[in-house]
């Protein structure tokens, strides 16, 4: 990692004044990342209310939740790299406009079709926001610190959304009118604040980095392998978080006796608060070791969750441990992206890796919904947790191999110096 982070190409990109946004610009980009994540999480504690009001099945419930990240995956590949070619301010403001459309659709939803339209719009919005937002937010000279800050802000935003939705759902004429109204006001504030964003813009430097055979400057096999491992590890961390975000309201109401939407929102907020607690540990562990420790913790949480869906204690323990694990996995992955993304392709690289996070946040929840067609909800959730546990065990092995290879490369580099 250190070799890639300090390569001449990266140094040239950092030193280029046109590609280093101001502190104010980075702050507004971070605010947008947090707000985008929060807006996507607002519906989480509202699903039982929507289900009771509109009368749809568990399969439809999980499909409504999962459509957001599943739409984000193709959208992020198509739209995420726009920040490398167009004005990042324009790209982020377009994302805000699309998010506003999604919020309005969710606030005024009178049918499942409106809910799906709102989730699809928000999935596209966050795909547009992510690439340019992450690129601007992590464009400081200290990329490790910038990566940690962006990871913390995104996690806190994801946790704020369910709390906002749960706390304000009892006010106003519908399940989520007021929370989405507040979200619209905040989107307008950030839209105006983004006027300070000027970069990073499209790269005009000649010879910043030599292109590899695939045409990606600086995308060596070592970098590509590190990014793939980070993407899969982040997928796993957000897969477990996604299970909680999408299903904790139903689990809390049906199996744990917690019918208050604020209680369900509090559980998901506790999960994401725990995620932020382990983010600072990355500076001591390093991104690769942090991911490895996170995978082990994630395995522990899945072992607890799989047989204990009907137990409040088991769900709480799994929630806390999964949160701690996700903080390590997500911060480690985002730091890899911040320090190893090829110059001139920061938005595209961030978008590609984040697409794996979005897929993780939606795919397991959708799988649970499909399984509920033939299995009870608790059994379907337990089966999905076991599948995630198997993939986690595989990634523990692969991450260990990648970490040892990186250590050998670092030792070899030090000997040559």
C-alpha positions as CSV (number, residue, x, y, z in Angstrom):
1,X,0.0,0.0,0.0
2,X,2.7,2.4,0.9
3,X,4.5,2.0,-2.4
4,X,1.3,2.7,-4.3
5,X,0.3,5.6,-2.1
6,X,3.5,7.4,-2.7
7,X,4.0,6.7,-6.4
8,X,5.1,9.5,-8.6
9,X,1.7,9.4,-10.4
10,X,-0.2,9.9,-7.1
11,X,2.2,12.6,-6.0
12,X,1.7,14.5,-9.2
13,X,-2.1,14.3,-8.8
14,X,-1.9,15.6,-5.2
15,X,0.4,18.5,-6.2
16,X,-1.7,19.6,-9.0
17,X,-3.6,22.7,-7.7
18,X,-6.5,22.2,-10.1
19,X,-7.2,18.9,-8.6
20,X,-7.1,19.8,-4.9
21,X,-10.4,21.2,-3.7
22,X,-10.6,23.7,-0.8
23,X,-11.3,22.6,2.7
24,X,-14.9,24.1,2.4
25,X,-15.5,22.1,-0.8
26,X,-14.4,18.9,0.9
27,X,-16.6,19.6,3.9
28,X,-19.7,20.1,1.7
29,X,-18.9,16.9,-0.2
30,X,-18.7,15.1,3.1
31,X,-22.0,16.6,4.1
32,X,-23.6,15.4,0.9
33,X,-22.2,11.8,1.4
34,X,-23.7,11.8,4.9
35,X,-27.0,13.2,3.8
36,X,-27.3,10.9,0.8
37,X,-26.7,7.9,3.1
38,X,-29.2,9.2,5.7
39,X,-31.9,9.8,3.1
40,X,-31.5,6.2,1.8
41,X,-31.9,4.9,5.4
42,X,-35.0,7.0,6.4
43,X,-37.5,4.3,5.2
44,X,-35.9,1.5,7.2
45,X,-38.1,1.8,10.3
46,X,-41.1,2.8,8.3
47,X,-41.5,-0.5,6.4
48,X,-44.0,-2.1,8.8
49,X,-46.2,1.0,8.6
50,X,-46.1,1.0,4.8
51,X,-46.8,-2.8,4.9
52,X,-49.8,-2.3,7.2
53,X,-51.1,0.7,5.2
54,X,-50.7,-0.8,1.7
55,X,-51.1,-4.5,2.5
56,X,-48.2,-6.0,0.7
57,X,-46.3,-9.3,1.4
58,X,-42.9,-9.9,2.9
59,X,-41.5,-10.6,-0.5
60,X,-42.7,-7.2,-1.7
61,X,-41.3,-5.6,1.4
62,X,-37.8,-6.9,0.9
63,X,-38.0,-6.1,-2.8
64,X,-38.8,-2.5,-2.1
65,X,-35.9,-2.2,0.2
66,X,-33.4,-4.1,-2.0
67,X,-34.3,-2.3,-5.3
68,X,-32.4,0.8,-4.1
69,X,-28.9,-0.8,-3.9
70,X,-29.6,-3.1,-6.8
71,X,-30.4,-0.2,-9.0
72,X,-27.3,1.6,-7.7
73,X,-25.0,-1.1,-9.0
74,X,-25.5,-0.6,-12.7
75,X,-26.1,3.1,-12.2
76,X,-22.8,3.6,-10.4
77,X,-20.9,2.0,-13.3
78,X,-22.6,4.2,-15.8
79,X,-22.8,7.4,-13.9
80,X,-20.2,7.2,-11.1
81,X,-17.2,8.1,-13.3
82,X,-18.9,11.3,-14.5
83,X,-16.9,13.2,-11.8
84,X,-13.7,12.4,-13.7
85,X,-15.0,14.0,-16.9
86,X,-17.4,16.7,-15.8
87,X,-17.6,19.4,-13.1
88,X,-18.0,17.5,-9.8
89,X,-20.2,20.3,-8.5
90,X,-22.6,19.8,-11.4
91,X,-22.6,16.0,-11.0
92,X,-23.3,16.2,-7.2
93,X,-26.1,18.8,-7.8
94,X,-27.7,16.5,-10.3
95,X,-27.6,13.7,-7.7
96,X,-29.3,16.0,-5.2
97,X,-32.1,16.8,-7.7
98,X,-32.7,13.1,-8.3
99,X,-32.6,12.4,-4.5
100,X,-35.2,15.1,-4.1
101,X,-37.5,13.4,-6.6
102,X,-37.1,10.1,-4.7
103,X,-37.8,11.8,-1.3
104,X,-41.0,13.3,-2.7
105,X,-42.2,10.0,-4.1
106,X,-41.6,8.2,-0.8
107,X,-43.2,11.0,1.2
108,X,-46.4,11.0,-0.9
109,X,-46.5,7.2,-1.6
110,X,-50.0,5.8,-1.9
111,X,-49.1,2.5,-3.5
112,X,-46.2,0.1,-3.7
113,X,-45.4,1.6,-7.2
114,X,-44.6,5.0,-5.6
115,X,-42.4,3.3,-3.0
116,X,-40.5,1.5,-5.8
117,X,-40.2,4.7,-7.8
118,X,-38.8,6.5,-4.8
119,X,-36.3,3.8,-4.0
120,X,-35.1,3.6,-7.6
121,X,-34.7,7.4,-7.8
122,X,-32.7,7.4,-4.6
123,X,-30.5,4.5,-5.8
124,X,-29.6,6.4,-8.9
125,X,-29.1,9.6,-6.9
126,X,-26.6,8.0,-4.5
127,X,-24.8,6.4,-7.5
128,X,-24.3,9.8,-9.0
129,X,-23.3,11.4,-5.7
130,X,-20.8,8.7,-4.7
131,X,-18.1,8.9,-7.3
132,X,-17.8,12.7,-7.4
133,X,-18.4,13.1,-3.6
134,X,-15.8,10.6,-2.5
135,X,-13.3,12.0,-5.0
136,X,-13.7,15.5,-3.7
137,X,-13.9,14.5,-0.1
138,X,-10.6,12.4,-0.2
139,X,-8.6,14.9,-2.4
140,X,-6.5,16.2,0.5
141,X,-2.8,15.6,0.8
142,X,-3.4,13.1,3.7
143,X,-5.4,10.5,1.9
144,X,-5.4,8.0,4.7
145,X,-7.0,10.5,7.1
146,X,-9.4,11.7,4.3
147,X,-10.4,8.1,3.7
148,X,-11.1,7.6,7.4
149,X,-13.1,10.8,7.7
150,X,-15.3,9.9,4.6
151,X,-15.9,6.4,6.0
152,X,-17.0,7.8,9.4
153,X,-19.2,10.4,7.8
154,X,-20.9,7.9,5.5
155,X,-21.5,5.4,8.4
156,X,-22.9,8.1,10.6
157,X,-25.2,9.3,7.9
158,X,-26.4,5.8,7.3
159,X,-27.2,5.5,11.0
160,X,-28.9,8.9,11.2
161,X,-31.4,8.0,8.5
162,X,-33.3,5.3,10.5
163,X,-33.3,7.4,13.7
164,X,-34.7,10.4,11.8
165,X,-37.3,8.2,10.2
166,X,-38.3,6.5,13.4
167,X,-38.3,9.6,15.6
168,X,-40.5,11.7,13.2
169,X,-42.7,9.0,11.8
170,X,-45.5,9.7,14.4
171,X,-45.9,13.2,13.2
172,X,-47.5,14.4,10.0
173,X,-50.3,12.8,7.8
174,X,-48.4,9.7,6.6
175,X,-45.7,7.2,7.8
176,X,-42.8,9.3,6.4
177,X,-44.0,12.7,5.3
178,X,-42.1,14.7,7.9
179,X,-38.8,12.8,7.8
180,X,-38.6,13.2,4.0
181,X,-39.7,16.8,4.3
182,X,-36.7,17.5,6.6
183,X,-34.5,15.6,4.2
184,X,-35.6,17.8,1.3
185,X,-34.8,21.0,3.3
186,X,-31.3,19.6,4.1
187,X,-30.7,18.6,0.4
188,X,-31.5,22.2,-0.5
189,X,-29.0,23.6,2.0
190,X,-26.2,21.3,0.7
191,X,-27.2,22.2,-2.9
192,X,-26.4,25.8,-2.2
193,X,-23.3,25.0,-0.2
194,X,-21.8,23.1,-3.1
195,X,-21.0,26.3,-4.9
196,X,-17.6,26.2,-3.2
197,X,-16.7,23.0,-5.1
198,X,-14.3,23.6,-8.0
199,X,-12.4,20.3,-8.2
200,X,-11.1,17.8,-8.7
201,X,-12.0,18.4,-12.3
202,X,-11.0,16.5,-15.5
203,X,-7.3,15.9,-15.6
204,X,-5.5,17.9,-18.3
205,X,-1.9,16.9,-17.3
206,X,0.1,15.1,-19.9
207,X,2.1,12.1,-18.8
208,X,0.7,12.0,-15.3
209,X,0.8,8.2,-15.4
210,X,1.5,5.6,-18.0
211,X,-1.5,3.6,-19.1
212,X,-1.4,-0.2,-18.6
213,X,-2.6,-2.5,-21.3
214,X,-6.1,-2.1,-20.1
215,X,-5.9,1.6,-20.6
216,X,-6.2,2.4,-16.8
217,X,-3.3,4.6,-15.6
218,X,-1.6,3.1,-12.6
219,X,-4.0,0.1,-12.5
220,X,-1.3,-2.5,-11.9
221,X,-2.2,-6.1,-11.0
222,X,-1.3,-5.4,-7.4
223,X,-3.6,-2.4,-7.2
224,X,-6.4,-4.2,-9.0
225,X,-6.1,-7.2,-6.6
226,X,-6.2,-4.9,-3.6
227,X,-9.2,-3.1,-4.9
228,X,-11.1,-6.4,-5.6
229,X,-10.4,-7.7,-2.1
230,X,-11.5,-4.5,-0.6
231,X,-14.7,-4.5,-2.7
232,X,-15.6,-8.0,-1.6
233,X,-14.8,-7.4,2.0
234,X,-16.9,-4.2,1.9
235,X,-19.7,-6.2,0.3
236,X,-19.7,-8.6,3.2
237,X,-19.7,-5.9,5.8
238,X,-22.6,-4.0,4.2
239,X,-24.4,-7.3,3.5
240,X,-24.9,-7.9,7.2
241,X,-25.7,-4.2,7.8
242,X,-28.2,-4.4,5.0
243,X,-29.9,-7.4,6.7
244,X,-30.4,-5.3,9.8
245,X,-31.5,-2.2,7.9
246,X,-34.0,-4.0,5.7
247,X,-35.4,-6.5,8.2
248,X,-34.8,-5.3,11.7
249,X,-38.1,-3.5,11.9
250,X,-40.0,-6.7,11.0
251,X,-37.8,-8.9,13.3
252,X,-38.2,-6.5,16.2
253,X,-42.0,-6.3,15.8
254,X,-42.7,-10.0,15.2
255,X,-40.1,-11.8,17.3
256,X,-38.7,-9.4,19.8
257,X,-41.9,-7.5,20.9
258,X,-40.6,-4.1,19.9
259,X,-43.3,-2.5,17.8
260,X,-42.2,1.2,18.2
261,X,-40.5,2.4,14.9
262,X,-38.1,4.4,17.1
263,X,-36.9,1.2,18.8
264,X,-36.1,-0.4,15.4
265,X,-34.4,2.8,14.3
266,X,-32.4,2.8,17.5
267,X,-31.2,-0.7,16.9
268,X,-29.9,0.1,13.4
269,X,-28.4,3.4,14.7
270,X,-26.6,1.4,17.4
271,X,-25.2,-0.9,14.8
272,X,-23.8,2.0,12.7
273,X,-22.6,3.8,15.8
274,X,-20.6,0.8,16.7
275,X,-19.2,0.9,13.2
276,X,-17.8,4.4,13.8
277,X,-16.1,3.2,17.0
278,X,-13.7,0.9,15.2
279,X,-12.8,3.3,12.3
280,X,-9.9,5.0,14.2
281,X,-8.3,1.5,14.8
282,X,-7.3,1.5,11.1
283,X,-4.5,4.0,11.8
284,X,-2.9,1.3,14.1
285,X,-3.8,-1.8,12.2
286,X,-3.4,-0.6,8.6
287,X,-6.1,-1.2,6.0
288,X,-5.3,-4.8,5.2
289,X,-5.1,-6.0,8.7
290,X,-8.2,-4.0,9.7
291,X,-10.1,-5.9,7.0
292,X,-8.9,-9.2,8.3
293,X,-9.8,-8.4,11.9
294,X,-13.2,-7.2,10.6
295,X,-13.8,-10.4,8.8
296,X,-13.2,-12.5,11.9
297,X,-15.6,-10.2,13.9
298,X,-18.2,-10.5,11.2
299,X,-17.9,-14.3,11.3
300,X,-18.6,-14.2,15.1
301,X,-21.7,-12.0,14.6
302,X,-23.1,-14.3,12.0
303,X,-22.5,-17.4,14.2
304,X,-24.5,-15.6,16.9
305,X,-27.3,-14.3,14.6
306,X,-28.0,-17.5,12.6
307,X,-29.5,-19.5,15.4
308,X,-30.7,-16.6,17.5
309,X,-33.1,-14.5,15.4
310,X,-35.9,-15.0,18.0
311,X,-33.7,-13.9,20.9
312,X,-33.3,-10.2,21.8
313,X,-29.9,-10.8,23.5
314,X,-28.6,-12.7,20.4
315,X,-29.8,-10.0,18.0
316,X,-28.3,-7.2,20.2
317,X,-24.9,-9.1,20.4
318,X,-24.9,-9.8,16.7
319,X,-25.9,-6.2,16.0
320,X,-23.0,-4.7,18.1
321,X,-20.4,-7.1,16.8
322,X,-21.5,-6.7,13.2
323,X,-21.3,-2.9,13.6
324,X,-17.7,-3.2,14.9
325,X,-16.8,-5.5,12.1
326,X,-18.3,-3.2,9.4
327,X,-16.4,-0.3,10.7
328,X,-13.1,-2.1,10.2
329,X,-14.1,-3.6,6.8
330,X,-15.6,-0.4,5.4
331,X,-12.8,2.0,6.6
332,X,-10.1,-0.5,5.4
333,X,-11.7,-0.7,2.0
334,X,-12.3,3.0,1.6
335,X,-8.7,3.7,2.6
336,X,-7.5,1.3,0.0
337,X,-9.5,3.2,-2.6
338,X,-8.3,6.6,-1.4
339,X,-4.6,5.7,-1.4
340,X,-4.5,3.3,-4.5
341,X,-7.0,4.7,-6.9
342,X,-5.2,5.7,-10.2
343,X,-4.8,9.4,-10.8
344,X,-7.5,10.8,-13.0
345,X,-9.8,7.9,-12.3
346,X,-10.7,8.6,-8.6
347,X,-14.4,9.0,-9.2
348,X,-14.6,5.9,-11.4
349,X,-12.6,3.7,-9.0
350,X,-14.6,4.9,-6.0
351,X,-17.8,4.2,-7.9
352,X,-16.8,0.7,-8.9
353,X,-15.8,-0.3,-5.4
354,X,-18.9,1.4,-3.8
355,X,-21.1,-0.6,-6.2
356,X,-20.0,-3.7,-4.4
357,X,-21.1,-2.1,-1.1
358,X,-24.5,-1.2,-2.5
359,X,-24.9,-4.7,-3.9
360,X,-24.1,-6.1,-0.4
361,X,-26.6,-3.8,1.2
362,X,-29.4,-5.1,-1.0
363,X,-28.7,-8.6,-2.4
364,X,-28.9,-10.6,0.9
365,X,-32.1,-8.8,1.9
366,X,-33.7,-9.6,-1.4
367,X,-32.6,-13.2,-1.0
368,X,-34.3,-13.4,2.4
369,X,-37.5,-12.0,0.7
370,X,-37.4,-14.7,-1.9
371,X,-36.9,-17.4,0.7
372,X,-39.9,-16.2,2.6
373,X,-42.0,-17.5,-0.2
374,X,-41.3,-21.1,1.1
375,X,-39.8,-20.5,4.6
376,X,-40.7,-18.4,7.7
377,X,-38.9,-15.1,8.0
378,X,-36.7,-16.2,10.8
379,X,-35.6,-19.4,9.0
380,X,-34.9,-17.5,5.8
381,X,-32.8,-14.9,7.7
382,X,-30.9,-17.7,9.5
383,X,-30.2,-19.5,6.1
384,X,-28.9,-16.3,4.6
385,X,-26.7,-15.6,7.6
386,X,-25.1,-19.1,7.2
387,X,-24.4,-18.4,3.5
388,X,-22.7,-15.1,4.4
389,X,-20.7,-16.9,7.0
390,X,-19.4,-19.3,4.4
391,X,-18.3,-16.4,2.1
392,X,-16.7,-14.7,5.1
393,X,-14.6,-17.8,5.9
394,X,-13.4,-17.8,2.3
395,X,-12.4,-14.1,2.4
396,X,-10.5,-14.6,5.6
397,X,-8.3,-17.0,3.7
398,X,-7.9,-14.7,0.7
399,X,-7.3,-11.6,2.8
400,X,-4.7,-13.4,4.8
401,X,-2.8,-14.3,1.6
402,X,-3.1,-10.7,0.2
403,X,-1.9,-9.2,3.5
404,X,1.2,-11.5,3.5
405,X,2.0,-10.7,-0.1
406,X,1.8,-7.0,0.7
407,X,4.1,-7.5,3.7
408,X,6.7,-9.3,1.6
409,X,6.6,-6.6,-1.0
410,X,7.1,-4.0,1.7
411,X,10.1,-5.9,3.2
412,X,11.6,-6.3,-0.3
413,X,11.2,-2.6,-1.0
414,X,12.9,-1.7,2.3
415,X,15.8,-4.0,1.6
416,X,16.3,-2.5,-1.9
417,X,16.5,0.9,-0.4
